[in-house]
Amino acid sequence: MATPIIMPKVDMVMETGTLVEWLKHEGDKVEKGESIFIMLTEKSSIEVESPASGILAGLTAKADDVVPVSAIVGYILKPGESLPTGTAAAPVAPAATAAEPVAKAEPAVAQPVVAAKPAVSAGEVRATPLARSLAKDLGVDLSVVPGSGPKGRIYRSDLERFVASNKGAAAPTPAVAAKAQKTAPVAAAGSIPLPNARVKERIPLKGVRTIIAERMSYSFSTTPHIYETVSVDMTEIVRLRERILPVIQEQTGLKVSYTAIMSYVIARELTKFPMMNSSFNGDEIVQWEDVNLGIATSLEDYLIVPVVKESQSKDLKGMVVEMARLLDRARSHKLEPSEMSGSTFTISNLGMFGIEEFTAIINPPEAAILAVGKMMDTPVVVNGKVEVRPMIRLTLGADHRILDGALVAKFLADLKSTMENPYLLF
């Protein structure tokens, strides 16, 4: 019997996966455990391994298809086996929003919008968690929102479409409509005509770019951000790195990056400021016991955030080793879902690209994100004299629902003091 290849479910809330690329071609011989295609989830790209040895055949999904979990995308045939009768293409979910897939595609037909009918009877509303959260923020009654999923299940895309276009009795207030407009799919903004503008190319919004656009739009439109910046003298951290680099490199074979040192320092600072290591959860603020640092990492044409779990318990060598391990797995598309989830605070470093200072968007449901700029030799006044010091600018983006400006300032001041006197941590 032919062995089916399915779209795996790699986390509890996953409903679809994007087949990014087949690593093998139809007719190729593959071994069990060999990577055969790359799939994309909301968190990362993952290489999917062959469930058996044999010949790859009957591919039912192509690159960039958004496929429901457990759907068959191909088969592995052993000698003498044939494809199942009636093998058909895998059901493909429309790619309007990767995080909230529509279970059944419907042709787009322009029709007058009439007052919406309830998707299901009262008390039986079926909706995804993200749709419920957004409906609560917008003040929309989900019982009047038509759902496109199984048994009328409402996805975020259904809610956005309802809020943006419904003019009937259930139409939202102007304030709600304005807020909904901010959270509308990013692709919609591209439809605005520009007089006398010539189109060079139209690039479909798909794959990881769709996910990034959706998540960042949601974060920036629902989370009130505040930003504060501080300049840090890196003289002592540079000296510290020069002293410990040979020791750790000899023990591990790894170089000590400035990001690793700063992550080590930040993890300890967060234990002193528990509100910085928290999340906004409806009617409560949740403070986390462990500091799970998300390290924003650029890979090719997309961003990934591996998570260093229990960072507050790791020594500097442990931090260096774990960050190197995660980065290596990220580059080879081997990260597990558990290695990309559960972060409580994120660090984004663009200094290696020459960026001196920038602001970053919070990774929900975290309370804050730290943007790290380029370390530069800068003239500064020290004890009444001008000296050239290696300076760096740190900008903290914080959720104003959780953190006030004064607390953010205290955290940055304490972080600055520790980074300028790092030996106090050893």
N, C-alpha and C positions, 0 to 999 in steps of 0.2 A: 504494500500500500504506500502511495506517495506520502512523504512527510510534509505537512504544511508549514510554511513560514508565516508567522503572525506578527502583527504590530504589537509589541509588548507593552504592558502597563507597568511603568517604572515608579509610579507613586500613587497614593490613594485617591487623589483628586483628578488624575489624568483621564481625559476623555478621548483625545485624539493625539496623533503624533504625525509630524511631517517627515515624509521620506525624502531626505535631502539628496542622496546620491547612492546609486548602486555601485558597490566596489567590485562586483563581479558581473559578467555578462551572461545572458541566457545561453545555456549550452556549456558553460564552464564547469570543470570538475572542482568540487570544493570538499574540504575536510570538516568534520564536526569540530566546532569551536573556532573556526576561521571566520573572520569578519566579512560579512557579505553586503551590508548596507549601513548607511549612516542615517539615524533618525534624530529629529529635533523635538525637544519638549520645551516647556516654558522656561526651563532652567539651563539647558545645555544641549549640545549634540552628543550622541552616544553611538558607538559602533555596535551593531547587532550581530551576534555570531550565528553561524549555521547550526541548526538543531541536529543535523545528521551529515554523514558523508555521502556524496553522490553527485549527480548532475543537477545544476540549477536550471529550472524550467518553469514554464507557466507563469511568468511574471505578470501580476495583475495590477500593479501600481507603478507609476513612473516618477521621476524626480520632481519634487515640489508638490506632489499630491499630499493632501491632508487626509489621513486615514483614521477611522475609528479604531480604538484599541481592540485587540483580538481579531481584527479583520485579517483575512489571508491575503498576503501580498505576493506569494509565489510558492513553489514546491521544490523539494529535493527528491530526485528519482534515483533509485538503485537499479542495477541491471535487471531488465525484464519488466520494470514498472512503467505505467503510463499515467498521464494526467487524469484526474477524475472527470467523469462525463459532465459536460455543461460548465466547465471552468470558465468563469467570467471575471471581468475586471473588479477589483476591490471597490467597495463603496467609497466615494470620495466626498469628504465634507468640504463645503465652500470655504475659501480662505479669507473671508471678510475679516474675521478676528480669530487669531490662532488660539487665544486663551478661552474663547467662548464659541466653539464650533457650532454650526447649524447642522442638525442631523440629516435634513433632507433639502436638497437644493430645489428652488422654485424659480421658474423663468420670471425675469423682471418685466412687469407689465404696468405701465403708467395708468393709474386709476384715481378717481376722486377719493379722498380720504373721508370715510364715514366714521361716526363715533364708534370706538372700538368695542367689540363684544368680549365679554370675559373669556379668558382662556379655558377656565374650568369653573365648576361651581364653587361657591364660597366655602372656605375652609379646606379646599383641596388644591391649593396653588402649588404647582411644581416649578421650582426655579433653582438655578445653580447658586452656590454661596455668594459668588461675585455679583450676580444679578440682584440678590436680596440685599447685599451691602450697599450697592449703588442706589437701589430703590429707596432704601432708608435715608441715604444722604439727600436724595432728590425729593423726598416726600411723595413718592408715587405709589399708588395702590396697585400691587401686582395682580390683583384679581381682575383688573380691566385691561391687562396687557396681553395681547395674543402671543402665544408661544409657538415656536416652530419646531421644537424638539418632540421626542416621543411622548405621547399622552399629554401634549400641550406644554411640555417643559419649557420654561422661559430661560433664554440665554441673555447675556449682557447685550449682545447685538440686537435682540428683540426689544429690550428696554430702551436702548439708545434710539432705535428707529421709531419707537412709539413716542418718545418724548420730543424728538426732533420734528416729527411730521404730523402728529395727531392734533387736530383742531376742534375735536368734538367736545362733549361735555366733560371729558376727563382730562382736558388739556391742562398742563401745569401752569403755575403762575409765571409771570415774566421773569422773576428771579430764578425760579427753578429751570425754566427754559434756557436762560442764559448760562446757568451752570452746566446743564446738559450739553449745550453747544460746545463747551470746553472739553467735555469728555467724549465727544463724537469721534468715530474712527478718523485717524489722521489722514487716510487716503481721501476723505471727502474734501479736505481743504485744497487738494490739487485740482479740483474741478472749476475753480474760479478762473474765468477767462481774463487774459491780459491783453489789452489792445496792442496790436502791431508786434506781438511777441511771436517769434518763430520757434517751433518745437524742434529740438535737436534729437531727443530720444525720450521715450516713455518707459520707465523702469517699474515693473510691477512691484508693489509692496508685498513681500512674501518672506517665508522662512523666519529666521531669527530677527530680521529687521521689523517684521510685523509685531513680533512679541515685544521687542524693545519699545517700539512706538506706542503700543497699547499700554504697557506697564508704566512707562514714564509719563504719558499723558494722564493716566489715572492718578499717579502719585502727585503730580504737580497741580492738578485741578482739585484734588480732595484734601491735600495736606498743606496747611499754611506754613511756608518755609521762612525762616529767618537765617541770615548769614552774618558771621563775624570772622574777622581775619586778624592774625597775629604774625609778627616776624620773629624767627627763632635763630639765634646764633648757634651754628652747628660745630663750632670749633672743637668742643670736647667730645662730641660724638665721632668726629673725624679721627681724633686721636685714639679714642676707644676702639674704633674699627681697625686702625693700624696695629694696635696691640693684640687684639683677640683674633684677627683674621687668620694669621699663620697657625694659631693653636687649633681653631675649629676646622680649618681647611685640612690640617694634618690628620685630625680625628675622623672627619667625615668625607673629605674630598670635595667639599662644597665651599664656595665663596660666601662671605657674609655681606648681604646687600644692605643698603641704608633702609630699605623698606622693612626688612626683617628686624633691624634694630628698633625702628620706630614702632613697629607692631608690638614688639616686646614691651616697650615703654608704655604705649597706649593701653595695652591690656591691663597693666597694673594701675594706670590712672583711672580706668573705668570702674575698678573695684572701689575706688574712693568716691566716685560720683555715680551711684546706682541709678539715678534718674536718666543718665546718659545711656545706660544699658537697659532700656525698657521699650515697651510698645504700647501704642494706643489701641484699646480694644473696646470700642463702643462706649459703655458707661463706666469703664475702669481703665487704670494704667497698670500694666503688668511689668514688674521688675524681675529681671532674669538672674538666676543664681550664677550661671556660667557666662563668661565672656566668649562668645563665638564670633571671631573676626572674619568678615567677608573681605577678601582681597580682590578688588576689581582688576581683571586681567584682560588685555587686548590680545585676541588671537585672530590673525588674518583679517577678516572683514566683520568680526563681531566681538561682543563683549561677554565675558563669563566671570562669575564670582565664586571661586572655590572658598570653602569655609574652614578656617582653622578652629576646631572645636576645643573648648576649655583652654583658651589661650592664657588665661591668668595662672594656670598651673604649669606652664612650660617654661623651662629655662631658655636662655638665648640659643644654645645649641639645638634644643628641641624645636624651637621656633624655626630655625634655619632649615632643619631636616624636613619638617612637616610642610613648610611652604614649597620647598624644592620638589617634594614628592607630589604634592597636589598640582603644581605647575606642569610637571612631566606627564601626569595622567591627563591633564586638561589638553595638552598639545597633541596627545595621541587619542583623544576622544574616549578615554577610558574611565572618566569620572563616574562614580555611582551617584544616584540621587541624594543619598545621605551626605555626600561630600559637597553638595551644592545647595543645601537647605539648612535652615535653622540659624542663620546668622543673626546676631543681635546688634552689630555695629559694622559699618563698612568703611574701608580705606580705599581711596582712589588716587593713585599717583601718576601724574602726567609729566613729571619732571624730566623723564628720559626723552620726552619729545620736545623739550625746550620751552614748555609752557611755564611761565613764571607764577601765574596765579589764575585760579578759576573757581567757579562754583559748581557743585554737583547736585543732582536730584536724589533725594532720599529714596532708599530701597525699602518700600513698605513691607512689613509693618514696623520697621526700625524707627528709632527716635532721632537718629542723626547719622551724618556721613561726613568724613573728613577728606577734604581735597588737598593734596600735597603738590606743591609746585617745584620748580627747578632750584637746586642749590647753586647760588651764584656768589662769586667774590664781590663784596659790596663795601664801600667806605662807610664806616660807622664811628660814632664818637664813643671812646672807651676811656673813662677816667680823665676827661677833658682833652684827650688826644684823638686825632683821626687815625683809625686803623682799618685795614682791609680784612674783613672776616667772611667766612662762608655762611651766607644767610639763606634762609628758606622761608617761604610764606605758607601758612596753614590756614585754610578757610573751612570753618565748620558750618554745615547746613543742618538746621535743627527743626523739629516739628514743634511749632509754637503752641500747639494744644497741650504739649507735655512740658516743654522747656521754656522758661522765661529768659530774656536777654541777659539778665544779671548772672544766672546760673551758667549759661554758656560762656560768659566772660570769665567767670571763676575757673571753670574747667580749662579753658585755653590758657589762662595765666598760670595755673598749676602745671599744665603740660609743658609750657614754655620753660618754666623753672626746672622741671625734671630733665628735660632734654638738654638744657644748658649745664646741668650738673648730673649726668647719668650715672656717675660712680656711686651715688647714693642708693642705687638699686642693687648693687652687688656686694 
